[in-house]
Amino acid sequence: MHSPVYVAILVFFLAEAAAAGTIRCNGQVIEDDTVDPVMLSEVLEKCGEPRSREGSVLIYDQPGDMQGVLRFNDSDELERLEVERRP
């Protein structure tokens, strides 16, 4: 059984990742709040092929039962990155 401190720290870091719009792929960080737009080609280079791809939405598995959902615009720029629980 996990201690309450461990659980609190884990919840804090998961909440921070969700709030910041950040995922990690192969030791690389992808963020949606950067000054320069993150391009689709950059994400594919850093992360490889996603678990799922539906049009301009890529879904990458994250640690635990989380997933990163990346939405790109028509110019292949990252518009939004959300971290959520896998269904």
C-alpha angles and dihedrals in degrees: 000000000000121000118245090245092055091049092048092051092048092050090048093053094045090050091049091051091050093047095047095047092234133147133174125225124180091338092311125116123225116193130179096204099068124124094237116055117255109235127218090238090055092052092048090048093051100036106025122217115346125240088245135013125189111174108294095354121093123189122202127185115242131192118296113002095325132116135193116229112199120191120196130195127228090276091057092249119140108254101174139004120194129182113209142154116278112252 
